[in-house]
Amino acid sequence: MPNLALAFGLTLFAGLATGIGGLVAFFVKGTNYRFLSVSTGFSAGVMLYISFVEIFFKGEEALVLAYGPTMGKWINVAAFFAGSCSPP
């Protein structure tokens, strides 16, 4: 039950943060392109961190359990680079 309360609290916080951001964008008169580019770059950096660091190690844990320590790490690295180098 404590995990449910934590999940609900984090979801509520994320929703409120999105709503506040929407209100700020709605009430601001002019467009500040410098702020927009900095905030977009920051969000892109956060997503890159999550995909490169967090998901990489979670995938390694799962593949090591499935294929063993040596083969699991090689499959993880190969899948990472295949996904990074594939055309859009």
Backbone bond lengths (Angstrom), bond angles and torsions (degrees), N, CA, C in turn:
res aa  C-N    CA-C-N  psi(-1)  N-CA   C-N-CA  omega(-1)  CA-C   N-CA-C  phi
1 M - - - 1.439 - - 1.537 112.11 -
2 P 1.344 119.62 -35.91 1.470 118.14 177.26 1.528 112.15 -62.77
3 N 1.339 117.81 -32.19 1.464 119.87 177.97 1.523 111.12 -66.58
4 L 1.329 116.74 -34.24 1.460 120.56 178.25 1.528 110.67 -65.46
5 A 1.314 116.63 -41.97 1.468 120.43 178.90 1.532 110.65 -65.55
6 L 1.321 116.81 -40.61 1.466 120.14 178.13 1.524 110.82 -64.41
7 A 1.326 117.10 -44.90 1.464 120.87 179.31 1.528 110.57 -62.31
8 F 1.320 116.99 -42.63 1.458 119.90 178.90 1.530 111.11 -64.90
9 G 1.327 117.21 -41.37 1.460 120.90 179.16 1.518 112.52 -63.77
10 L 1.328 117.15 -42.84 1.466 120.25 178.92 1.518 111.83 -67.37
11 T 1.332 116.44 -38.31 1.459 120.03 177.00 1.523 110.94 -65.33
12 L 1.325 116.64 -41.86 1.455 120.83 177.66 1.528 111.05 -62.90
13 F 1.327 116.44 -42.72 1.470 120.98 178.15 1.524 111.19 -61.67
14 A 1.321 117.50 -43.65 1.466 120.81 179.63 1.520 110.97 -64.65
15 G 1.319 116.95 -41.11 1.457 120.06 178.42 1.518 112.55 -65.73
16 L 1.326 116.75 -41.48 1.464 120.04 178.02 1.523 111.64 -66.28
17 A 1.331 116.91 -38.21 1.460 119.98 178.22 1.524 110.68 -64.44
18 T 1.326 117.04 -39.51 1.456 120.39 177.19 1.525 110.73 -65.07
19 G 1.328 116.37 -42.25 1.467 120.28 178.47 1.511 112.93 -63.68
20 I 1.326 117.25 -41.66 1.466 120.92 178.63 1.529 110.18 -65.31
21 G 1.328 116.99 -40.95 1.463 120.07 176.41 1.513 112.33 -62.10
22 G 1.321 116.49 -38.35 1.460 120.38 176.83 1.514 111.95 -66.49
23 L 1.328 117.04 -39.29 1.460 120.06 178.26 1.524 111.48 -65.97
24 V 1.318 116.54 -40.14 1.466 120.15 178.12 1.527 109.60 -61.55
25 A 1.317 117.12 -45.21 1.468 120.40 179.98 1.522 111.41 -65.86
26 F 1.324 117.28 -31.18 1.456 121.03 -178.05 1.528 112.01 -73.93
27 F 1.331 117.24 -37.38 1.459 120.51 -174.13 1.525 114.90 -92.57
28 V 1.313 118.96 -11.82 1.467 121.34 178.96 1.519 108.83 -77.41
29 K 1.325 116.85 132.54 1.461 121.37 -174.87 1.529 113.20 -76.44
30 G 1.313 117.51 -49.18 1.459 120.81 -176.34 1.521 111.62 -103.85
31 T 1.319 115.60 165.90 1.455 121.30 178.34 1.521 109.21 -101.26
32 N 1.305 116.86 121.61 1.454 122.14 177.44 1.532 107.18 -98.21
33 Y 1.318 116.65 99.53 1.457 120.56 -175.06 1.523 112.32 -69.27
34 R 1.296 117.99 -27.42 1.467 120.41 177.44 1.528 109.77 -66.49
35 F 1.328 116.68 -47.26 1.464 120.53 177.73 1.528 110.62 -62.45
36 L 1.319 117.06 -40.80 1.457 121.36 179.74 1.523 111.55 -62.71
37 S 1.328 117.06 -42.48 1.464 120.01 -179.99 1.522 111.76 -70.00
38 V 1.333 117.71 -37.11 1.465 120.18 178.23 1.517 110.76 -67.75
39 S 1.318 117.61 -43.07 1.463 119.76 -179.32 1.524 111.70 -68.88
40 T 1.326 117.38 -35.42 1.469 120.28 176.16 1.529 110.65 -66.69
41 G 1.322 117.10 -41.21 1.457 120.53 176.82 1.513 112.42 -64.42
42 F 1.329 116.68 -38.14 1.462 120.27 177.53 1.526 111.33 -64.47
43 S 1.323 116.74 -44.89 1.461 119.20 -179.81 1.525 111.21 -66.62
44 A 1.322 117.63 -35.43 1.462 120.34 175.97 1.523 110.75 -65.27
45 G 1.313 117.23 -39.56 1.466 120.56 177.46 1.517 112.08 -64.30
46 V 1.318 117.66 -38.76 1.466 120.97 177.70 1.519 110.20 -64.46
47 M 1.315 117.62 -43.43 1.464 120.38 -179.75 1.530 111.50 -67.31
48 L 1.319 117.32 -37.01 1.465 119.62 175.93 1.522 111.12 -65.07
49 Y 1.323 116.98 -41.07 1.457 120.29 177.38 1.522 110.65 -60.28
50 I 1.309 116.38 -45.85 1.460 119.76 -179.12 1.519 110.87 -62.54
51 S 1.316 116.82 -45.21 1.458 118.52 -176.71 1.524 112.07 -72.13
52 F 1.321 117.93 -37.88 1.455 119.27 -176.26 1.521 113.59 -82.06
53 V 1.298 118.49 -33.20 1.457 120.80 -174.02 1.518 111.95 -101.40
54 E 1.311 116.58 -57.32 1.461 119.58 -173.61 1.529 111.77 -68.29
55 I 1.321 116.91 -52.58 1.456 120.06 -175.63 1.524 111.06 -69.11
56 F 1.309 118.27 -33.69 1.463 121.10 179.58 1.521 111.04 -59.61
57 F 1.326 117.51 -46.81 1.458 120.31 -177.59 1.521 112.34 -74.94
58 K 1.332 117.90 -31.31 1.465 120.18 174.50 1.525 110.22 -65.74
59 G 1.324 116.54 -41.11 1.462 120.45 176.67 1.516 111.92 -64.50
60 E 1.316 116.14 -37.89 1.465 119.56 178.12 1.520 111.20 -63.72
61 E 1.322 117.04 -42.48 1.464 120.12 178.68 1.523 110.87 -60.13
62 A 1.320 116.99 -45.78 1.459 120.52 -178.11 1.525 111.64 -67.23
63 L 1.326 117.58 -41.19 1.461 120.20 -178.69 1.520 112.44 -72.21
64 V 1.315 117.56 -32.89 1.462 120.10 176.26 1.522 110.16 -65.96
65 L 1.317 117.30 -38.30 1.462 120.04 176.68 1.524 111.55 -66.26
66 A 1.326 116.81 -35.35 1.462 120.30 -176.54 1.531 112.76 -82.37
67 Y 1.335 118.40 -39.50 1.458 121.62 -171.64 1.523 115.25 -117.26
68 G 1.300 118.43 -0.57 1.454 121.07 -177.78 1.515 110.88 96.26
69 P 1.347 116.52 166.70 1.463 119.52 -172.65 1.532 114.63 -66.26
70 T 1.303 118.73 -40.27 1.469 119.60 -176.75 1.518 111.54 -78.14
71 M 1.319 116.21 -52.84 1.459 120.32 -176.33 1.530 111.55 -67.42
72 G 1.311 117.86 -36.11 1.456 121.25 179.60 1.514 112.35 -63.14
73 K 1.339 116.83 -41.07 1.470 120.16 178.58 1.526 111.21 -67.54
74 W 1.340 117.22 -39.07 1.463 119.70 179.62 1.524 111.27 -67.66
75 I 1.312 117.02 -40.00 1.469 119.91 177.94 1.524 109.88 -64.73
76 N 1.320 117.45 -39.69 1.455 121.16 179.52 1.527 111.07 -62.58
77 V 1.311 117.48 -46.54 1.470 120.94 -179.87 1.524 110.78 -65.92
78 A 1.342 116.53 -42.01 1.467 119.74 179.53 1.522 111.26 -63.84
79 A 1.324 117.18 -42.36 1.464 120.45 178.98 1.527 111.09 -67.09
80 F 1.324 116.91 -37.11 1.471 120.80 177.94 1.523 110.83 -60.99
81 F 1.331 116.75 -50.51 1.461 119.48 -177.90 1.522 112.08 -72.11
82 A 1.315 118.15 -32.06 1.473 120.25 176.25 1.525 109.17 -65.65
83 G 1.296 117.99 -39.54 1.449 120.62 177.82 1.520 112.92 -71.85
84 S 1.340 116.69 -33.70 1.467 120.00 179.94 1.515 112.49 -74.80
85 C 1.321 117.20 -32.13 1.466 121.38 -174.39 1.510 112.98 -96.92
86 S 1.318 118.36 -4.89 1.469 119.15 -177.55 1.526 109.96 -72.34
87 P 1.331 116.40 145.63 1.484 118.90 179.49 1.521 110.77 -68.43
88 P 1.313 116.50 153.21 1.474 119.67 -178.28 1.510 113.49 -68.19
